[in-house]
Amino acid sequence: MKEDVAYLKADNISLKNSITRLEIKMENELERNIKLVMENHLDLSRKLDEAIEMKKQFQMGLIRIEILERDVKGIKEYVSYPA
């Protein structure tokens, strides 16, 4: 009977050690993976901000082109208008 109890205690200690190693391994891997996700999120956020800024600049360029086209049309009409 004492041998059975001693075996169970040893087995219990072995299981606790295994669980502790698994917990440490999971903690290390999860921490690393969470950091990777955070870094990638920051990169994507920065790229999105850059894309939004580029879109704004493109839209401003289109507005400027429309204004210039209107001005050129007005100049052409003025130049070709018989005096």
N, C-alpha and C positions, 0 to 999 in steps of 0.2 A: 504494500500500500504506500509506504514511504517512497518507494522508487517511482510509483505512478505520479505522486504529487511532485516529486523533484523533476520528473520528465515534463509534466505540464507547466511547471514554473519556467524551465529552460525553454520550452516551446513558446511560452508567453513572451519571454524576453526576446527571443528570436523574432517573433512577429512584431513586437514593438520597434525593434531596430529596423526591420524591413519597412515598416510604415513610416518611420522617421526619414529613412533614405528616400522613399518615394515622395514624401512631402517636400523635402529639400529639392529634389530633382524637379518636381512640378513647379515649385516656386521660382527656381532659376529659369526654367524654360518659359514660364508664363511672363515673367518680368521682361525677359529678352524679347519675346513676341509682342508684348504690349508696347515696348519702346519702338519696335519696328513699325507697328501700326501708327503710333503717334508721329514718328518721323515722316512716314508716307503721307499721313493726313496733312501735315504742315506743308509738304511739297505740293500736294494737290491744291491746297488752299492758296498758296502763293501763285501757282500757275493759273488758277481761276481768276485771281485778282489781276494778273497780267493780261489775261484774255479779255476781261471786262474793260480794262484800260485801252487795249488795242481796238476794241469794238467802238468805244467812245471816240477815239481819234479817227477811225475810219468814217464814222457818221459825220464828224465835223468836216472831214475832207469832202464828203459828198455834198454837204451844205455849201461849202466854199465853191465847189465846182458848179453847182446850180446857180449861185450868185454870179460867178464869172461868165457862165453861158448866157445868162440874162443880160449882163452888161455888154457882152460881145454882140448879141442880137440887137441890142439898142444902138450900138455904135454902127453896125452894118446898116441898120435902117436909116440912121442919120446920114451916113456917108452916101448911100444910094438914093436918098430923097432928092428929087430934082429941085434945084434952087430957083 
